[in-house]
């Protein structure tokens, strides 16, 4: 496997007892708590990832995990597993890379004189609050490292486990701009279980949004991906936006499904099994690339804009967080590839 981006060149004595001489991959772990899942614990040489030339409101990210037990059929990050010579289907869901030293490495990088305290986003690739975070507890160290260095941060997650760190994030927001966003696109719980089997329930995430707002933090919502002919009707969008408004969301960004190579095959396999009548329509809609045909995108935009206005989210797709305690407006995680 090509673990080079996460390797060390020699054993670090005492890192994990009893493992002997090993370079790169420290150990692979299975546990009854995560049946069918293997965690590959690695020692990262870097934590900050540059996103050069990006149109996004951040140029840096941190990804403590690779792969994700949320197992979302449509996840745009699936192709990243191919780099490790793992498949983008079940391996992405079940072979999880854990950068166990990521917080320590991040602290060293943030202490460099060259670090200019640009905003850092988490959750732009795989979810930092997937179930594994309950076991490894990497995020408190990451949040503390960023906040104590004066670095603005933002988090995008489906994982209600972030509730655990709300006091830490609230404390951080007194010193640096903090953005929090939740991904919630499927209001139908039956469809959610089919497409996002490892993701917390719809009700659980709505309650989670309320908890974030009760903690005094802003909470944007990514309504992404919107699935053509499955979740894109005016009635469905109206109901979902109403629920988000009631829960206290401070901004909403709806994004139509996009299908990269490595994702498309996995999603279309599910579609053929669950909704075979839609296969031909999807093949036509995505015939010329990863994004839905421009005609569909224009029609969707015309449909969703008045609904955003109706529910108090403005006439455009806004995912900007509110200022916290008089601070500058933070830059929340906003990823058009989600």
C-alpha positions in Angstrom: 0.0 0.0 0.0 1.1 3.6 -0.7 1.2 4.9 2.9 4.1 7.3 2.1 2.1 10.4 2.9 1.5 9.2 6.4 4.7 7.3 7.1 7.6 7.8 9.4 11.0 6.6 8.1 11.9 4.6 11.2 10.4 3.3 14.4 9.6 5.9 17.1 10.5 3.9 20.3 7.7 3.6 22.7 5.0 5.0 20.5 2.8 2.0 21.0 4.2 -0.8 23.3 5.0 -4.3 22.1 4.9 -3.7 18.3 8.6 -4.2 17.5 10.4 -2.4 14.7 8.0 -1.0 12.2 8.0 2.0 9.7 4.9 3.8 8.7 1.9 1.7 9.6 2.0 1.3 13.4 -0.7 -1.4 13.8 -4.1 -2.5 12.4 -6.9 -2.9 15.0 -10.2 -4.7 15.0 -12.7 -4.5 17.8 -16.2 -6.1 18.4 -17.5 -2.6 18.8 -16.9 -1.9 15.1 -17.7 -5.3 13.5 -16.2 -5.6 10.1 -14.1 -2.5 10.4 -10.3 -2.3 10.6 -8.5 0.7 11.9 -5.0 1.3 10.5 -3.1 3.5 13.0 -0.4 5.5 11.3 2.0 8.2 12.4 1.5 11.3 10.2 4.5 13.4 9.1 2.2 16.4 8.4 -1.2 17.6 9.5 -2.0 20.7 7.5 -3.0 20.1 3.9 -2.7 23.0 1.4 -5.6 23.7 -0.9 -3.9 26.0 -3.4 -5.8 28.2 -5.8 -9.1 27.2 -4.2 -12.3 29.2 -4.7 -13.3 28.0 -1.2 -13.1 30.4 1.8 -10.1 28.4 3.2 -6.7 27.3 1.9 -5.9 24.7 4.6 -7.5 21.6 5.9 -6.8 18.9 8.5 -8.1 15.4 8.0 -7.5 13.1 11.0 -9.1 10.1 9.3 -9.1 8.6 5.8 -12.1 6.4 5.0 -15.4 6.8 6.8 -17.8 4.4 8.6 -20.8 6.7 7.7 -20.7 4.6 4.5 -22.6 7.2 2.4 -23.1 5.7 -1.1 -22.5 9.1 -2.7 -19.5 10.3 -0.7 -17.2 12.4 -3.0 -14.1 11.4 -1.0 -14.2 7.7 -2.0 -11.5 8.1 -4.7 -9.0 9.0 -2.1 -8.8 5.4 -1.0 -7.7 4.3 -4.4 -4.4 6.1 -3.7 -3.8 3.7 -0.9 -4.5 0.8 -3.3 -7.8 0.2 -1.5 -11.1 0.0 -3.3 -13.5 2.9 -3.2 -16.5 0.8 -2.2 -16.5 -1.4 0.9 -12.8 -0.6 1.7 -13.6 3.1 2.1 -16.4 2.2 4.6 -14.4 -0.5 6.5 -10.6 0.2 6.2 -10.1 3.4 8.2 -6.8 5.2 8.4 -6.3 6.9 11.8 -3.5 9.6 12.1 -3.0 9.0 15.8 -0.4 11.7 16.3 -2.2 14.4 14.2 -2.7 16.8 17.1 1.0 16.8 18.1 2.1 17.2 14.5 -0.4 20.1 14.0 0.9 21.9 17.1 4.5 21.8 15.6 3.3 23.1 12.3 1.2 25.9 13.8 4.2 27.0 15.9 6.3 27.7 12.8 7.1 31.4 12.3 5.9 31.1 8.7 2.3 30.2 9.8 0.1 33.1 9.1 -3.0 31.9 10.9 -5.2 31.4 7.8 -8.5 29.7 8.4 -8.4 25.9 8.6 -11.3 23.6 7.7 -12.1 20.2 9.0 -14.6 17.8 7.4 -13.9 18.7 3.8 -12.8 15.2 3.1 -13.9 12.5 5.5 -15.9 13.3 8.6 -13.8 14.1 11.7 -16.7 13.1 13.9 -17.4 9.7 12.5 -17.8 6.9 15.1 -14.1 6.3 15.3 -13.7 9.7 16.9 -15.4 8.3 20.0 -12.6 5.8 20.3 -9.6 7.9 19.3 -10.6 11.4 20.6 -8.4 13.3 18.1 -10.6 16.4 17.7 -10.2 17.9 21.2 -6.4 18.1 20.6 -6.9 19.5 17.1 -9.4 22.2 18.2 -7.1 23.2 21.1 -4.1 23.4 18.9 -5.8 25.6 16.4 -7.5 27.9 18.9 -4.4 28.3 21.1 -2.4 29.3 18.1 -4.9 32.0 17.1 -6.0 30.1 14.0 -9.7 30.4 12.8 -11.4 27.0 12.3 -14.5 25.5 10.8 -16.0 22.1 11.0 -18.5 20.3 8.7 -19.9 17.0 10.1 -22.8 14.6 10.0 -21.6 13.2 13.4 -23.6 14.2 16.5 -20.5 13.2 18.5 -19.4 16.8 18.1 -21.8 17.5 21.0 -19.0 16.2 23.2 -16.8 19.1 22.2 -19.3 21.9 22.2 -17.8 23.4 25.5 -14.4 23.3 23.9 -15.6 25.0 20.7 -17.5 27.6 22.7 -14.4 28.4 24.6 -12.4 28.5 21.4 -14.9 30.9 19.9 -14.0 33.5 22.5 -10.5 33.7 21.0 -10.8 32.9 17.3 -13.6 32.8 14.6 -15.3 29.4 14.7 -17.7 28.0 12.2 -19.8 24.9 12.6 -21.9 23.2 9.9 -24.0 20.1 9.8 -24.7 18.0 6.7 -28.3 17.0 6.4 -29.8 16.4 3.0 -32.2 13.4 3.4 -35.4 14.1 5.3 -36.7 10.6 4.6 -35.5 8.3 7.4 -36.0 5.1 5.3 -33.9 6.6 2.4 -31.4 7.8 4.9 -30.8 4.3 6.2 -30.4 2.9 2.7 -28.0 5.6 1.5 -26.2 6.7 4.8 -26.3 3.6 7.0 -23.7 4.8 9.4 -25.0 8.4 9.8 -27.1 9.6 12.8 -30.8 9.8 12.2 -32.6 12.8 10.8 -34.2 13.6 14.1 -30.8 13.2 15.8 -29.2 15.8 13.6 -32.0 18.3 13.9 -31.6 18.0 17.7 -27.9 18.4 17.2 -28.4 21.7 15.3 -30.5 22.9 18.2 -27.8 21.9 20.6 -25.1 23.9 18.6 -27.3 26.9 18.6 -28.1 26.6 22.3 -24.3 26.6 22.9 -24.2 30.0 21.3 -22.5 28.9 18.1 -23.7 29.4 14.6 -24.8 26.4 12.6 -24.9 26.3 8.8 -26.4 23.3 7.0 -25.2 21.6 3.9 -28.3 20.2 2.1 -26.0 18.0 0.1 -26.4 16.0 -2.0 -29.8 16.7 -3.4 -30.7 13.6 -5.4 -32.5 14.1 -8.7 -36.0 12.5 -8.7 -35.5 11.2 -5.2 -35.2 14.2 -2.9 -35.6 17.2 -5.2 -39.3 17.8 -5.3 -40.6 21.2 -4.2 -42.6 19.5 -1.4 -39.5 17.6 -0.1 -37.3 20.6 -0.2 -39.9 22.8 1.5 -40.4 20.3 4.3 -36.7 19.9 4.9 -36.0 23.7 4.9 -38.9 24.2 7.3 -37.3 21.7 9.7 -33.9 23.3 9.4 -35.4 26.7 10.1 -37.3 25.5 13.1 -34.1 23.8 14.4 -32.3 27.2 14.2 -29.9 26.8 11.3 -28.1 30.0 10.5 -27.6 29.3 6.8 -28.3 26.7 4.2 -26.4 25.6 1.1 -28.2 23.1 -1.2 -26.0 21.2 -3.7 -27.0 18.7 -6.3 -25.4 15.3 -6.3 -22.2 15.0 -8.3 -20.6 11.8 -9.2 -16.8 11.5 -9.7 -15.2 8.3 -11.1 -14.9 5.9 -8.2 -18.1 7.3 -6.7 -20.3 7.0 -9.7 -19.9 3.2 -9.9 -20.7 2.6 -6.3 -23.7 4.9 -6.3 -25.1 3.6 -9.6 -24.8 0.0 -8.2 -27.0 1.1 -5.3 -29.4 2.9 -7.6 -29.8 -0.2 -9.9 -30.7 -2.2 -6.8 -33.0 0.2 -5.0 -34.4 2.3 -7.9 -33.8 0.5 -11.2 -36.3 2.7 -13.1 -34.0 5.8 -12.5 -30.8 4.3 -13.9 -31.4 5.4 -17.4 -32.3 8.9 -16.3 -29.2 9.2 -14.2 -27.0 8.0 -17.0 -28.4 10.6 -19.2 -28.2 13.4 -16.6 -24.5 12.6 -15.8 -23.5 11.6 -19.4 -21.0 14.4 -19.8 -19.2 14.4 -16.5 -19.4 14.4 -12.7 -22.0 17.2 -12.5 -25.6 17.1 -13.5 -26.5 18.6 -16.8 -26.7 22.4 -16.8 -30.4 22.4 -17.7 -31.1 20.5 -14.5 -28.9 22.7 -12.4 -30.7 25.8 -13.7 -34.1 24.3 -13.0 -33.1 23.3 -9.5 -31.7 26.7 -8.7 -34.9 28.4 -9.9 -36.9 25.9 -7.7 -34.9 26.3 -4.5 -34.3 30.0 -4.4 -37.9 31.0 -3.4 -37.9 28.2 -0.8 -34.8 29.6 0.8 -36.4 33.0 1.0 -39.6 31.5 2.4 -37.8 29.9 5.3 -35.6 32.9 6.1 -32.3 31.7 4.4 -32.2 34.6 1.9 -32.5 34.4 -1.8 -29.2 32.7 -2.4 -27.5 29.6 -1.1 -25.8 31.0 2.0 -23.5 28.9 4.2 -21.9 31.8 6.0 -21.9 31.5 9.8 -23.0 34.4 12.0 -20.4 36.3 14.0 -19.9 34.9 17.5 -19.8 37.4 20.4 -19.0 40.3 18.2 -16.1 38.6 16.3 -15.5 38.8 12.6 -17.7 36.5 10.5 -16.0 33.0 10.4 -15.4 31.0 7.3 -17.4 27.8 7.7 -16.5 24.6 5.7 -18.0 24.9 2.3 -17.1 22.1 -0.2 -18.8 22.0 -3.6 -17.6 18.4 -4.0 -19.7 17.1 -1.1 
